[in-house]
Amino acid sequence: MAGEAQDKVWPLPKFYFKVKIADQEVSFQEVSGLDIEAQVIEYRHGNSPEFSTIKMPGIKKSSNVTLKKGVFKSDNAFWNWFNQIKMNTIERKAVIISLLDEAGNDTMVWTLKNAWPTKITATDLKSDGNEVAVETLEIAHEGITIANA
């Protein structure tokens, strides 16, 4: 039957992951923004026989990474990190995000270089809500690398 040869190879689920910020493992509910792109440079010289531009790869650009986690009593670590921002200075940390297999071993690892918090969004509050309080941390970084373990 169709698909029998592939029964041993399946995509990894995305719900089993861990995040380390400067050697401290932190539990998050959601991670997004693990993308990178190369900006496009368009060029055409004046005597080109083509009536269109050519496109060349330019500077690489990474978006900010967004991390969401539950709010815990007396846990102000991200607020304290954010409050260290002074004129052009902040403690930059390595952030390592790992997708895990069934045994809890790293399978794919994203490493953010020189990461620092750019935005913290506190949870919304609703008197008739029935959800967990979740805060959002947005992190800027200077590059992302991907490795397979």
N, C-alpha and C positions, 0 to 999 in steps of 0.2 A: 504494500500500500504506500501511498505518497506520504512522506514525512517520517517513515520508519528509520531512515538513515540518520536523521537529525535528532532522534530522541535523546541522545547523550549530550547535546550541545544546546543550551538555552541561554537567552539573555539574562543578565543578573537583575534581580529586583532592586529597586532604588530606595527601599525603606530601611536598609541596614547599613548605617554609616557612622563614622565618628569624626569629631572635629577637635584638633589640638591647637590651642593658642599659646604660644611660648611655653611649651612643655606641660601645659595644664589641659587635661581633657575636659571638654565642656559638652553637655548634652543639649542638642538642638532638635527642634521639631522639623525644621525645613531649612534647606540651603538652596539659593538660586543665584544666577548671574555668573556661572562658571563659563564664561565665553571670552573669546578673543577674536579680533578681526584685523585685517590689514587694510588700511585706508587706500583708496584708489587715486593714483596720479594719472591724469589725462594729459596727453601731449600730442602735438601735431606740428611738424616743421613746415615752413611755408611752401617748399617745392615738392611736398609729398603728393604722389599721384592718387592717393586715397583721399576721398572726400569725407573722412571721419578721423577721429582721434584714436590713438593707441592707448591702451590702459596698462599701467605698470603698478606693481605693488609698492606701497609707501610705508609709512610708519605703522607699526603694530599698536593696537589700542585695546585695552581690556576694560570691561565695564566693572562697576562696583559689585561686590558680592553682598547679598542680603542673607542674614541669618535670623531665624525666628526661634525663640525658646520661651518656655514657661517662666512666669514670674515667681520667685521664691522669697520667702521672708528673709530679710537682712542680707540679700544678695545684690550688692551695688557695684560689683566689680567693673561692669562696662561703663557705668556712670562715672566711676572714679577714673578709669582710663580716659574717657572722653574729656573729663574736667582737667586733665593734664595739658590740654592744648593751650599753648601760648603762642606769641607771634612767631610763626613759621617753625615751631618746634612741637614735637609729640614723640612719645615713645613708640617706635615702630617695632612690630613683632612679626614673627613667622607664623603663618596660619596653614595648617595641614588638614586637608579634608580627604578622608579615605572611604571608598566604597568597599564593603566587606563581603566575604563569601559566607557560606553557612557555618563554617568553623570559626568565624570572627577574624579571619586573616585578611590583610589588605589585598585588594585586587587591582584597583585603580587609585592613584594618589594624586591629588591636585595640591600644589604648594604655591601659596601666595607670598610674594617677596615684599618685605617692608610694609606690611599692612598696618593701617591705623583707622580708627572709627571716624566716619564723617557725619553720621546721623544715628540717633537713637529715637525710636518711636515707642512711647509707653503704651500700655494696653488701653483699650477703650473701656469705659465703665458703663454698665447697664443694670438698672435695678431689677429688671425682669430677665436678665441674661442667664443662660445655662451652659456657659462655656468656660474653659480655663483662661486665666489671664495670660496673654502672650505679648512679649515685647519684641521689637525688631531692631537689629543692629545692622547698619550698613557700613561696609568696610571698603576703603580705597586701598589700592596696592600698586606696585610698580612692576608687575609682570606675574604671569602664571605659568607653571610648568606642570606637565602631566607625565606620570610614570606608571608603568604596569609592574605590579609586584610579582 
